[in-house]
Amino acid sequence: MTEESFLVVRLGSMGDIVHTLPAVAALRRRYPQARIDWLVETRWQELVRLNPHITHCIPVDTLGWRRRLFSSATWRTIVQELGALRRGRYDYALDFQGLYKSAVLAWLAAAPQRLGFHEQFLREPGCFVFYTERVVPPPFGATHVIELNLALVARLEAEPQRPLVFDLVTTPEDETYVEDQLRAHGLDEFFILSPGGGWESKCWPVERYAELHDTLVQQRSWRGVINVGPGEELLAAAIERLAGAAKPMRLATRPRQFIALARRARLVISGDTGPLHLAAVLGTPVVGLYGPTDPVRNGPYGARVAVVYNPGVAPVTYKHARGYSPAMLSISVEQVLTAVERLTVTAMQSKPAGLASSNA
C-alpha cells in the first residue's frame, strides 16, 4: 500500500514555526512511514531543515517574489518552483498559516485534500475557499495557538506526545560559534534581552530595556547579552549606548545559534517575538512583555515563563502597526523586575520535561 504524503504549509515567522513543531511531531507519530514535506520561507528554513520528522524542507522566497514581481526571471522561478510542488503529488496539504498566500500555495500543490481552519479562525477569512475541509479548533482566544495547530492534525487522527515535543536541533558549528563568542567576552552567567519584533508596536522602549539591564546587572551580578536579529542593529546599539558602565554584549545570531545561546542563559526577556518562544520551549526561564497581542493565545509556552501584560489599556490586535503600542508603554521596569523575581523563585522549583531538543 502506498504511504500517505503530506505538505505542511507554515511559511513563517520564527515563533509561528516553533508553535507548529508539536503538530508535525504528532503527524509523524501517527504516520511513521509517510513523506512529510514542509513549505517555508527561505529565511526560516534552518529552523525546520534538520527536524527529524520532516522528509524534505522546501524553501520559497515569497517576499522576494513580491519585491521583483515584474522581473521575467522571477516569473520563471515561480513557475519552476510551483511545478516542482505539483510534482510532489501530495495526498494532503495542511495550511497552518491561514493567509491567502499560504492557502493559495496549498491549492497550487494540487493535493486532493487541503485542510485549513474554519473561516472564523483565520487572519484572512476569505482564504477558506481554497480548502476542501475547514477544521473548527477549540474556542479562539481561550486556547494557545499550539493547541489550535494540534487540532488541525487531530482531524487526521494524529495525537501528540505529552509533554509536547519540539525537536529544536543545532549543529556542532552553532554550538562552537556561541561558545567562542561567550568565551571571548568572558561571559559565564548571563541574561538575554531581545528587543526586536516583527512589528514596532510589539516592542518595548529601548530606554526601559537599558534601565532594566542596569538594574539586573546590579542586583544579580549577571552579564547582559542583547540578541540582534536582522534589522535590529540600531535597537541594540541604542540600548548599549544608554546602558551604564557594565555595557551589554551585542550578539548577532541566526535561529539555530540563538537556540545554542538560549540554552546557556539564566533568563530571556523579550516582547512577543521568535526568540522568546524558542527560549520558552527550550525550558529557559523567560519573561514575555505583551501589548497588542493576546498572551493567552500567543504567550510563551512552558513551565518556566512569566508574562507582563496590562489588559484593557488597548485592544488586542494583530495588525502590523508603527510606533509603540499604548499597552507596551504601560509596562513599567518595576513590573518586569517583579516578574523576574517571581520567575527566578518558581524556576528553581520546576524543571522542563519532554521539551525535546538536540544537536545534529
HUURSUL-V618682 format. One record per residue. N is the residue number from 1. RES is the residue in one letter. BURIAL is b if it has 24 or more other C-alpha atoms within 12 Angstrom, else e. Layout:
# HUURSUL-V618682
N:RES:BURIAL, N:RES:BURIAL
This chain:
# HUURSUL-V618682
1:M:e, 2:T:e, 3:E:e, 4:E:b, 5:S:b, 6:F:b, 7:L:b, 8:V:b, 9:V:b, 10:R:b, 11:L:b, 12:G:b, 13:S:b, 14:M:b, 15:G:b, 16:D:b, 17:I:b, 18:V:b, 19:H:b, 20:T:b, 21:L:b, 22:P:b, 23:A:b, 24:V:b, 25:A:b, 26:A:b, 27:L:b, 28:R:b, 29:R:b, 30:R:b, 31:Y:e, 32:P:e, 33:Q:e, 34:A:b, 35:R:b, 36:I:b, 37:D:b, 38:W:b, 39:L:b, 40:V:b, 41:E:b, 42:T:b, 43:R:b, 44:W:b, 45:Q:b, 46:E:b, 47:L:b, 48:V:b, 49:R:b, 50:L:b, 51:N:b, 52:P:b, 53:H:b, 54:I:b, 55:T:b, 56:H:b, 57:C:b, 58:I:b, 59:P:b, 60:V:b, 61:D:b, 62:T:b, 63:L:e, 64:G:e, 65:W:e, 66:R:e, 67:R:e, 68:R:e, 69:L:e, 70:F:e, 71:S:e, 72:S:e, 73:A:e, 74:T:e, 75:W:e, 76:R:e, 77:T:e, 78:I:b, 79:V:e, 80:Q:e, 81:E:b, 82:L:b, 83:G:e, 84:A:e, 85:L:b, 86:R:e, 87:R:e, 88:G:b, 89:R:b, 90:Y:b, 91:D:b, 92:Y:b, 93:A:b, 94:L:b, 95:D:b, 96:F:b, 97:Q:b, 98:G:b, 99:L:b, 100:Y:b, 101:K:b, 102:S:b, 103:A:b, 104:V:b, 105:L:b, 106:A:b, 107:W:b, 108:L:b, 109:A:b, 110:A:b, 111:A:b, 112:P:e, 113:Q:b, 114:R:b, 115:L:b, 116:G:b, 117:F:b, 118:H:b, 119:E:b, 120:Q:e, 121:F:b, 122:L:b, 123:R:b, 124:E:e, 125:P:e, 126:G:e, 127:C:b, 128:F:b, 129:V:b, 130:F:b, 131:Y:b, 132:T:b, 133:E:e, 134:R:b, 135:V:b, 136:V:b, 137:P:b, 138:P:e, 139:P:e, 140:F:b, 141:G:e, 142:A:e, 143:T:e, 144:H:b, 145:V:b, 146:I:b, 147:E:b, 148:L:b, 149:N:b, 150:L:b, 151:A:b, 152:L:b, 153:V:b, 154:A:b, 155:R:b, 156:L:b, 157:E:e, 158:A:e, 159:E:b, 160:P:b, 161:Q:e, 162:R:e, 163:P:e, 164:L:b, 165:V:b, 166:F:b, 167:D:b, 168:L:b, 169:V:b, 170:T:b, 171:T:b, 172:P:e, 173:E:e, 174:D:b, 175:E:b, 176:T:e, 177:Y:b, 178:V:b, 179:E:e, 180:D:e, 181:Q:e, 182:L:b, 183:R:e, 184:A:e, 185:H:e, 186:G:e, 187:L:b, 188:D:e, 189:E:e, 190:F:b, 191:F:b, 192:I:b, 193:L:b, 194:S:b, 195:P:b, 196:G:b, 197:G:b, 198:G:b, 199:W:b, 200:E:b, 201:S:b, 202:K:b, 203:C:b, 204:W:b, 205:P:b, 206:V:b, 207:E:b, 208:R:b, 209:Y:b, 210:A:b, 211:E:b, 212:L:b, 213:H:b, 214:D:b, 215:T:b, 216:L:b, 217:V:b, 218:Q:e, 219:Q:e, 220:R:e, 221:S:e, 222:W:b, 223:R:b, 224:G:b, 225:V:b, 226:I:b, 227:N:b, 228:V:b, 229:G:b, 230:P:e, 231:G:e, 232:E:b, 233:E:e, 234:L:e, 235:L:b, 236:A:b, 237:A:b, 238:A:b, 239:I:b, 240:E:b, 241:R:e, 242:L:e, 243:A:b, 244:G:e, 245:A:e, 246:A:e, 247:K:b, 248:P:b, 249:M:b, 250:R:b, 251:L:b, 252:A:b, 253:T:b, 254:R:b, 255:P:b, 256:R:b, 257:Q:b, 258:F:b, 259:I:b, 260:A:b, 261:L:b, 262:A:b, 263:R:b, 264:R:b, 265:A:b, 266:R:b, 267:L:b, 268:V:b, 269:I:b, 270:S:b, 271:G:b, 272:D:b, 273:T:b, 274:G:b, 275:P:b, 276:L:b, 277:H:b, 278:L:b, 279:A:b, 280:A:b, 281:V:b, 282:L:b, 283:G:b, 284:T:b, 285:P:b, 286:V:b, 287:V:b, 288:G:b, 289:L:b, 290:Y:b, 291:G:b, 292:P:b, 293:T:b, 294:D:b, 295:P:b, 296:V:b, 297:R:b, 298:N:b, 299:G:b, 300:P:b, 301:Y:b, 302:G:b, 303:A:b, 304:R:b, 305:V:b, 306:A:b, 307:V:b, 308:V:b, 309:Y:b, 310:N:b, 311:P:e, 312:G:e, 313:V:e, 314:A:e, 315:P:e, 316:V:b, 317:T:e, 318:Y:b, 319:K:e, 320:H:e, 321:A:e, 322:R:e, 323:G:e, 324:Y:b, 325:S:b, 326:P:b, 327:A:b, 328:M:b, 329:L:b, 330:S:b, 331:I:b, 332:S:b, 333:V:b, 334:E:e, 335:Q:b, 336:V:b, 337:L:b, 338:T:e, 339:A:b, 340:V:b, 341:E:e, 342:R:e, 343:L:b, 344:T:b, 345:V:e, 346:T:e, 347:A:b, 348:M:e, 349:Q:e, 350:S:e, 351:K:e, 352:P:b, 353:A:e, 354:G:e, 355:L:b, 356:A:b, 357:S:b, 358:S:b, 359:N:e, 360:A:e
